[in-house]
Amino acid sequence: MSQHYIPERAMFIFAHPDDIEFGVAGTAVKWARGGCDITYVVITDGNVGSHDREMTREQLAVIRRTEQSAAAEVAGVHRCIYLGYDDGMLEPSLALRKQLVKLIRLHKPNVVVCGDPTAVLFGGRINHPDHRAAATAAIDAVFPASEMHLLYSEFEEEGITPHKVNYVYISTYTAPDFYVDISATINTKLAALREHKSQLGDWDPEERIRQRGEQVGKNVGLKYAEGFRRVTLQAVVVEEEPELETTVATSE
């Protein structure tokens, strides 16, 4: 795959509003600028993410969807799909897998971006169980479910046919093997993250985001980067260019 590869279509599947912005929005911005048609799938409404004793789940769900839609617009992403699951109770169920398979078949992404289902501890913190559940559900939907025509064949009655994803980009804090240069997009990533006002409060995330981007980028000589484990299911054939296996996706 060319180091300049930008997918024609991509789907980012994460548990909560703000997960994309904290983790992989630099990549989303880069791809959106390159003409990629991006779909955000946000599985829960993040509706327990508040310490305000006067806040209700219903109120918070509306706030967080509004913030996530604003953050997506900043990134250049114009399609957010909200599945409406409750925060803190997510499981990688067969029902959720079926929903994700339908969305993958409908939007036909070349790349699915998700979290790391194996990460329990990272960076001195405990990973939210919803993050792991969302990542497991996403990966199980990608392979083999989305490409098997005898599975969920009822979708074909709606004109929704099986689809084979080319790559899965697993956002990870440990042992990444693929890096996306976000040096040109980190400022927009920060602007998108700042739309999540209900979560940030008075805290400015810039130092943390820049520090993390620098740490990841240092591995491959980039100013700022986001790190992934990339799984190839069906390599993209690039016309008039040899197939390359590279560990760096540049910001060019």
VORO-423843 format. One record per residue: residue number from 1; residue in one letter; z, x, y of N, C-alpha, C in turn. Coordinates in steps of 0.02 Angstrom, whole numbers, always signed. Layout:
N
 pos code   n.pz   n.px   n.py  ca.pz  ca.px  ca.py   c.pz   c.px   c.py
 NUM    A      Z      X      Y      Z      X      Y      Z      X      Y
...
***
This chain:
252
 pos code   n.pz   n.px   n.py  ca.pz  ca.px  ca.py   c.pz   c.px   c.py
   1    M     +0    +42    -60     +0     +0     +0     +0    +44    +62
   2    S    -41    +26   +110    -45    +65   +172    +21    +65   +209
   3    Q    +37   +121   +240    +99   +125   +280    +95    +79   +341
   4    H    +35    +56   +359    +28    +10   +416    +25    -63   +394
   5    Y    +40    -75   +331    +34   -143   +304    +78   -193   +340
   6    I    +46   -247   +362    +82   -306   +387    +55   -365   +348
   7    P    +99   -402   +314    +75   -457   +272    +43   -512   +314
   8    E     -3   -547   +283    -34   -604   +316    +17   -660   +324
   9    R    +58   -669   +272   +110   -721   +272   +174   -692   +243
  10    A   +231   -710   +272   +296   -686   +247   +346   -742   +251
  11    M   +394   -741   +205   +448   -790   +205   +515   -752   +201
  12    F   +559   -767   +248   +626   -737   +251   +675   -790   +227
  13    I   +709   -777   +171   +755   -826   +141   +826   -798   +145
  14    F   +869   -831   +184   +937   -807   +193   +986   -865   +196
  15    A  +1049   -849   +190  +1101   -901   +182  +1118   -937   +246
  16    H  +1128   -899   +301  +1157   -928   +362  +1113   -915   +423
  17    P  +1120   -958   +474  +1095   -939   +540  +1129   -874   +561
  18    D  +1092   -828   +585  +1109   -760   +609  +1103   -706   +556
  19    D  +1096   -723   +491  +1088   -672   +440  +1025   -631   +452
  20    I   +971   -664   +469   +907   -630   +481   +914   -583   +541
  21    E   +946   -609   +594   +951   -569   +656   +995   -507   +646
  22    F  +1050   -514   +610  +1091   -456   +597  +1056   -405   +553
  23    G  +1017   -429   +504   +992   -384   +454   +920   -361   +462
  24    V   +873   -408   +472   +802   -390   +463   +757   -415   +519
  25    A   +785   -436   +576   +743   -464   +629   +696   -412   +660
  26    G   +714   -348   +657   +668   -297   +682   +603   -297   +644
  27    T   +607   -306   +578   +547   -312   +537   +509   -376   +552
  28    A   +545   -431   +560   +512   -494   +576   +474   -490   +642
  29    V   +504   -460   +692   +471   -453   +757   +408   -411   +750
  30    K   +414   -356   +715   +356   -312   +705   +299   -349   +671
  31    W   +314   -385   +619   +262   -421   +583   +233   -477   +624
  32    A   +276   -513   +660   +251   -567   +703   +203   -540   +756
  33    R   +220   -484   +785   +176   -453   +835   +109   -432   +803
  34    G   +111   -417   +739    +50   -397   +704    +10   -455   +677
  35    G    +30   -516   +693     -9   -575   +673    +14   -608   +609
  36    C    +70   -587   +581    +94   -617   +519   +120   -688   +532
  37    D   +103   -734   +488   +129   -802   +490   +195   -802   +452
  38    I   +250   -810   +489   +317   -801   +460   +352   -869   +456
  39    T   +385   -879   +399   +427   -937   +388   +499   -913   +377
  40    Y   +546   -940   +416   +616   -928   +403   +642   -987   +362
  41    V   +676   -972   +306   +711  -1023   +268   +785  -1008   +272
  42    V   +822  -1053   +304   +894  -1045   +313   +928  -1097   +269
  43    I   +964  -1073   +219   +987  -1118   +166  +1047  -1159   +186
  44    T  +1097  -1129   +218  +1155  -1167   +241  +1153  -1175   +317
  45    D  +1192  -1222   +341  +1197  -1232   +413  +1250  -1190   +446
  46    G  +1282  -1146   +408  +1335  -1105   +438  +1390  -1148   +468
  47    N  +1403  -1205   +437  +1444  -1256   +470  +1519  -1249   +458
  48    V  +1542  -1191   +433  +1614  -1176   +435  +1627  -1112   +474
  49    G  +1576  -1086   +507  +1583  -1022   +542  +1614  -1028   +611
  50    S  +1675  -1056   +614  +1709  -1063   +678  +1785  -1064   +667
  51    H  +1821  -1032   +713  +1894  -1035   +712  +1921  -1084   +765
  52    D  +1876  -1121   +797  +1895  -1171   +847  +1922  -1232   +810
  53    R  +1985  -1248   +820  +2017  -1303   +784  +1989  -1371   +804
  54    E  +1954  -1375   +860  +1926  -1438   +882  +1854  -1448   +857
  55    M  +1825  -1397   +827  +1756  -1401   +804  +1751  -1438   +738
  56    T  +1699  -1478   +730  +1685  -1512   +667  +1625  -1479   +633
  57    R  +1618  -1490   +568  +1560  -1464   +532  +1495  -1492   +561
  58    E  +1496  -1555   +576  +1435  -1587   +602  +1414  -1557   +669
  59    Q  +1462  -1547   +713  +1447  -1518   +778  +1421  -1446   +770
  60    L  +1454  -1409   +727  +1436  -1339   +719  +1367  -1332   +688
  61    A  +1350  -1376   +642  +1283  -1373   +611  +1229  -1381   +663
  62    V  +1238  -1427   +710  +1188  -1437   +763  +1184  -1375   +807
  63    I  +1241  -1348   +826  +1243  -1288   +868  +1206  -1230   +835
  64    R  +1221  -1220   +771  +1193  -1161   +737  +1119  -1168   +723
  65    R  +1096  -1228   +709  +1024  -1237   +702   +988  -1224   +768
  66    T  +1018  -1248   +822   +988  -1238   +888   +985  -1164   +905
  67    E  +1038  -1127   +890  +1039  -1055   +903   +988  -1019   +860
  68    Q   +983  -1038   +796   +936  -1005   +752   +864  -1017   +774
  69    S   +848  -1077   +794   +781  -1092   +818   +764  -1051   +880
  70    A   +813  -1044   +925   +802  -1004   +985   +792   -930   +967
  71    A   +831   -906   +919   +824   -836   +898   +756   -823   +867
  72    A   +733   -870   +827   +666   -864   +797   +612   -861   +850
  73    E   +618   -903   +900   +568   -903   +954   +566   -835   +990
  74    V   +625   -806  +1001   +627   -740  +1032   +589   -689   +989
  75    A   +596   -695   +924   +564   -649   +878   +489   -662   +870
  76    G   +465   -718   +895   +395   -736   +886   +382   -776   +823
  77    V   +435   -806   +795   +430   -846   +734   +436   -919   +753
  78    H   +388   -959   +731   +385  -1029   +754   +397  -1080   +699
  79    R   +420  -1057   +640   +433  -1104   +586   +500  -1087   +554
  80    C   +550  -1129   +565   +615  -1123   +533   +626  -1185   +489
  81    I   +641  -1173   +426   +655  -1228   +380   +729  -1225   +363
  82    Y   +764  -1281   +374   +835  -1285   +361   +848  -1329   +301
  83    L   +882  -1301   +250   +894  -1339   +189   +959  -1379   +192
  84    G  +1004  -1363   +239  +1061  -1405   +252  +1119  -1401   +203
  85    Y  +1123  -1347   +165  +1180  -1339   +120  +1242  -1322   +160
  86    D  +1301  -1337   +131  +1363  -1321   +164  +1379  -1247   +159
  87    D  +1402  -1220   +214  +1423  -1150   +218  +1484  -1140   +173
  88    G  +1486  -1082   +139  +1544  -1064   +100  +1546  -1093    +30
  89    M  +1495  -1133    +12  +1496  -1166    -53  +1430  -1157    -91
  90    L  +1390  -1109    -70  +1323  -1101    -98  +1325  -1072   -168
  91    E  +1283  -1101   -211  +1273  -1076   -278  +1199  -1069   -292
  92    P  +1178  -1020   -333  +1107  -1012   -350  +1087  -1062   -404
  93    S  +1089  -1125   -386  +1079  -1179   -434  +1005  -1189   -451
  94    L   +992  -1225   -505   +924  -1242   -522   +892  -1287   -470
  95    A   +932  -1330   -439   +906  -1374   -386   +882  -1333   -326
  96    L   +922  -1283   -306   +902  -1240   -251   +840  -1199   -269
  97    R   +839  -1173   -330   +780  -1135   -352   +717  -1177   -346
  98    K   +721  -1239   -368   +663  -1283   -365   +640  -1293   -292
  99    Q   +687  -1303   -247   +670  -1310   -176   +633  -1248   -151
 100    L   +659  -1190   -168   +628  -1128   -144   +560  -1117   -176
 101    V   +553  -1133   -239   +487  -1127   -271   +436  -1171   -235
 102    K   +455  -1231   -218   +409  -1276   -183   +388  -1246   -116
 103    L   +435  -1217    -80   +419  -1187    -15   +374  -1126    -24
 104    I   +388  -1085    -74   +346  -1027    -87   +275  -1048   -105
 105    R   +269  -1098   -147   +202  -1122   -166   +166  -1154   -107
 106    L   +204  -1186    -64   +174  -1220     -7   +149  -1171    +45
 107    H   +189  -1121    +62   +173  -1075   +117   +140  -1010    +92
 108    K   +144   -996    +28   +109   -941     -5   +119   -873    +30
 109    P   +181   -851    +36   +193   -786    +68   +169   -728    +25
 110    N   +143   -676    +57   +129   -614    +23   +193   -575    +10
 111    V   +241   -582    +56   +305   -548    +51   +362   -598    +60
 112    V   +411   -593    +16   +473   -629    +25   +527   -578    +42
 113    V   +564   -591    +96   +619   -547   +117   +684   -584   +104
 114    C   +731   -550    +72   +795   -582    +56   +850   -530    +55
 115    G   +911   -552    +42   +968   -507    +38   +973   -476    -31
 116    D  +1027   -439    -40  +1040   -403   -102  +1089   -442   -145
 117    P  +1067   -467   -203  +1112   -508   -243  +1167   -468   -277
 118    T  +1162   -401   -277  +1211   -359   -311  +1265   -333   -264
 119    A  +1258   -344   -199  +1303   -313   -151  +1366   -355   -142
 120    V  +1420   -331   -170  +1485   -363   -161  +1523   -330   -104
 121    L  +1521   -263   -102  +1552   -224    -49  +1499   -183    -14
 122    F  +1502   -179    +52  +1456   -136    +88  +1486   -118   +155
 123    G  +1478    -55   +175  +1501    -32   +240  +1574    -45   +253
 124    G  +1616    -44   +201  +1686    -57   +211  +1704   -130   +219
 125    R  +1655   -174   +206  +1667   -246   +213  +1651   -282   +147
 126    I  +1677   -343   +141  +1661   -385    +83  +1601   -428   +102
 127    N  +1551   -427    +60  +1491   -467    +71  +1506   -541    +57
 128    H  +1482   -584   +100  +1493   -656    +93  +1462   -680    +28
 129    P  +1498   -720    -12  +1469   -745    -74  +1405   -786    -64
 130    D  +1399   -820     -7  +1337   -857     +7  +1277   -810    +11
 131    H  +1289   -750    +38  +1234   -702    +43  +1207   -685    -26
 132    R  +1253   -672    -73  +1232   -655   -140  +1199   -714   -175
 133    A  +1226   -773   -165  +1197   -833   -197  +1126   -846   -171
 134    A  +1117   -839   -105  +1051   -850    -76  +1001   -799   -101
 135    A  +1023   -736   -107   +978   -684   -131   +959   -696   -204
 136    T  +1007   -715   -245   +991   -730   -315   +942   -787   -321
 137    A   +954   -840   -283   +909   -898   -285   +839   -879   -263
 138    A   +834   -838   -211   +768   -818   -185   +730   -778   -237
 139    I   +764   -729   -267   +730   -687   -316   +710   -727   -378
 140    D   +753   -771   -401   +737   -812   -459   +680   -860   -444
 141    A   +674   -882   -382   +618   -926   -364   +552   -888   -362
 142    V   +555   -825   -338   +494   -785   -333   +467   -769   -402
 143    F   +511   -747   -448   +487   -726   -513   +535   -749   -568
 144    P   +507   -782   -618   +435   -799   -625   +417   -868   -600
 145    A   +466   -905   -573   +458   -977   -565   +399   -997   -522
 146    S   +389   -962   -465   +338   -986   -418   +267   -980   -445
 147    E   +257   -937   -496   +189   -925   -520   +172   -961   -586
 148    M   +221   -996   -616   +211  -1026   -681   +190  -1099   -674
 149    H   +127  -1114   -693   +100  -1180   -680   +132  -1235   -723
 150    L   +162  -1216   -779   +194  -1266   -821   +266  -1281   -799
 151    L   +289  -1244   -749   +356  -1256   -721   +347  -1294   -655
 152    Y   +381  -1350   -649   +375  -1394   -590   +302  -1414   -579
 153    S   +269  -1434   -633   +199  -1454   -628   +189  -1516   -586
 154    E   +244  -1553   -573   +239  -1612   -531   +218  -1595   -460
 155    F   +229  -1533   -439   +209  -1514   -371   +133  -1518   -362
 156    E    +97  -1508   -417    +24  -1509   -412     -3  -1577   -392
 157    E    +35  -1629   -406    +15  -1696   -384    +15  -1701   -308
 158    E    +53  -1656   -275    +55  -1654   -202     +6  -1602   -175
 159    G    -33  -1572   -220    -80  -1519   -199    -48  -1452   -188
 160    I    +12  -1443   -216    +50  -1380   -208    +44  -1341   -273
 161    T     +7  -1287   -271    -10  -1250   -331    +32  -1186   -338
 162    P    +36  -1158   -398    +75  -1096   -408    +51  -1040   -364
 163    H    +96   -994   -351    +81   -937   -307   +117   -875   -331
 164    K    +82   -819   -333   +113   -755   -351   +124   -714   -288
 165    V   +185   -697   -275   +204   -656   -217   +185   -583   -231
 166    N   +163   -548   -179   +145   -478   -188   +206   -432   -190
 167    Y   +252   -441   -142   +310   -395   -136   +373   -435   -119
 168    V   +429   -411   -144   +494   -434   -122   +528   -376    -86
 169    Y   +550   -389    -25   +587   -339    +14   +660   -360    +13
 170    I   +702   -322    -22   +773   -337    -29   +811   -296    +23
 171    S   +838   -330    +73   +877   -296   +124   +941   -268    +93
 172    T   +952   -203   +102  +1008   -172    +67  +1040   -117   +109
 173    Y  +1105   -109   +100  +1143    -56   +133  +1150     +4    +87
 174    T  +1132     -4    +24  +1140    +51    -24  +1074    +68    -57
 175    A  +1057   +131    -57   +999   +158    -93   +934   +122    -77
 176    P   +916   +114    -13   +850    +86     +2   +796   +135    -20
 177    D   +738   +108    -39   +682   +152    -57   +620   +139    -13
 178    F   +629    +96    +37   +573    +79    +82   +602    +65   +151
 179    Y   +569    +91   +202   +596    +86   +270   +544    +58   +316
 180    V   +565    +14   +361   +522    -13   +413   +547    +14   +480
 181    D   +502    +46   +516   +518    +75   +581   +525    +18   +632
 182    I   +586    +10   +659   +597    -42   +709   +612    -12   +778
 183    S   +590    +49   +789   +603    +82   +853   +573    +43   +911
 184    A   +516    +11   +899   +482    -27   +952   +505    -99   +956
 185    T   +548   -121   +909   +567   -192   +908   +642   -203   +910
 186    I   +682   -150   +912   +754   -160   +909   +781   -197   +970
 187    N   +750   -189  +1027   +774   -225  +1086   +763   -300  +1078
 188    T   +707   -319  +1048   +694   -391  +1036   +740   -417   +981
 189    K   +753   -375   +931   +802   -395   +880   +869   -411   +912
 190    L   +892   -369   +958   +955   -381   +993   +952   -445  +1034
 191    A   +896   -456  +1068   +889   -517  +1108   +892   -579  +1064
 192    A   +861   -576  +1005   +864   -633   +959   +936   -643   +934
 193    L   +970   -589   +917  +1038   -595   +892  +1084   -625   +945
 194    R  +1072   -609  +1007  +1116   -635  +1060  +1109   -710  +1070
 195    E  +1059   -742  +1040  +1054   -815  +1043  +1109   -849  +1003
 196    H  +1140   -812   +958  +1193   -841   +916  +1260   -837   +952
 197    K  +1263   -871  +1008  +1322   -867  +1052  +1385   -892  +1019
 198    S  +1379   -943   +977  +1440   -971   +945  +1473   -920   +899
 199    Q  +1434   -872   +875  +1461   -822   +828  +1482   -758   +863
 200    L  +1448   -741   +917  +1463   -678   +950  +1522   -682   +998
 201    G  +1530   -740  +1030  +1582   -746  +1080  +1573   -694  +1135
 202    D  +1625   -656  +1150  +1621   -605  +1202  +1599   -537  +1175
 203    W  +1587   -533  +1109  +1570   -469  +1078  +1497   -453  +1089
 204    D  +1483   -391  +1112  +1414   -368  +1119  +1395   -329  +1057
 205    P  +1345   -352  +1019  +1328   -319   +955  +1286   -256   +962
 206    E  +1269   -237  +1023  +1219   -183  +1031  +1241   -118   +997
 207    E  +1302    -97  +1008  +1323    -33   +980  +1318    -33   +904
 208    R  +1341    -87   +873  +1339    -91   +800  +1267    -91   +774
 209    I  +1224   -130   +806  +1155   -136   +782  +1117    -70   +791
 210    R  +1127    -38   +849  +1093    +26   +860  +1120    +80   +813
 211    Q  +1184    +81   +803  +1214   +131   +758  +1187   +122   +687
 212    R  +1184    +60   +664  +1159    +47   +597  +1085    +67   +592
 213    G  +1045    +48   +641   +975    +66   +641   +964   +141   +641
 214    E  +1006   +178   +678  +1001   +251   +680  +1019   +281   +612
 215    Q  +1072   +255   +581  +1093   +281   +515  +1038   +273   +463
 216    V  +1007   +215   +464   +953   +202   +415   +892   +245   +431
 217    G   +874   +247   +495   +815   +285   +515   +821   +359   +503
 218    K   +882   +385   +507   +893   +457   +497   +871   +480   +428
 219    N   +872   +434   +380   +852   +452   +312   +779   +475   +307
 220    V   +738   +449   +353   +666   +464   +349   +637   +487   +416
 221    G   +681   +511   +460   +658   +539   +523   +634   +489   +574
 222    L   +661   +428   +572   +643   +376   +621   +702   +365   +668
 223    K   +687   +344   +729   +741   +331   +777   +782   +271   +754
 224    Y   +749   +216   +737   +783   +157   +711   +742   +129   +653
 225    A   +776   +106   +602   +741    +77   +544   +783    +25   +510
 226    E   +751    -18   +471   +784    -64   +425   +764    -43   +354
 227    G   +812    -43   +309   +802    -18   +242   +799    -73   +190
 228    F   +755    -63   +141   +744   -113    +89   +737    -78    +21
 229    R   +749   -117    -32   +721   -101    -97   +660   -146   -105
 230    R   +603   -115   -114   +541   -153   -118   +519   -160   -191
 231    V   +508   -222   -212   +484   -236   -279   +412   -258   -275
 232    T   +369   -224   -312   +298   -241   -313   +283   -285   -373
 233    L   +259   -345   -359   +239   -391   -412   +163   -391   -421
 234    Q   +128   -383   -367    +55   -382   -368    +32   -344   -306
 235    A    +11   -281   -315     -3   -239   -257    -61   -267   -217
 236    V    -56   -260   -151   -109   -280   -106   -165   -227   -109
 237    V   -226   -250   -117   -283   -205   -115   -309   -202    -44
 238    V   -306   -143    -13   -328   -134    +55   -399   -109    +56
 239    E   -444   -146    +86   -515   -127    +87   -525    -63   +127
 240    E   -570    -21   +102   -591    +41   +135   -532    +88   +148
 241    E   -482    +83   +105   -423   +126   +114   -391   +135    +46
 242    P   -374   +196    +26   -343   +206    -40   -275   +174    -43
 243    E   -258   +152   -102   -192   +124   -114   -140   +180   -108
 244    L    -91   +171    -65    -41   +222    -53    +27   +195    -70
 245    E    +67   +234   -102   +137   +216   -111   +177   +258    -61
 246    T   +207   +225    -12   +242   +261    +40   +312   +233    +48
 247    T   +357   +273    +74   +425   +250    +84   +439   +231   +157
 248    V   +389   +236   +199   +399   +222   +270   +345   +175   +294
 249    A   +366   +121   +327   +318    +79   +363   +328    +93   +437
 250    T   +277   +119   +470   +285   +141   +539   +280    +84   +588
 251    S   +296    +98   +650   +294    +47   +702   +228    +45   +738
 252    E   +179    +81   +714   +113    +81   +746    +80    +12   +739
***
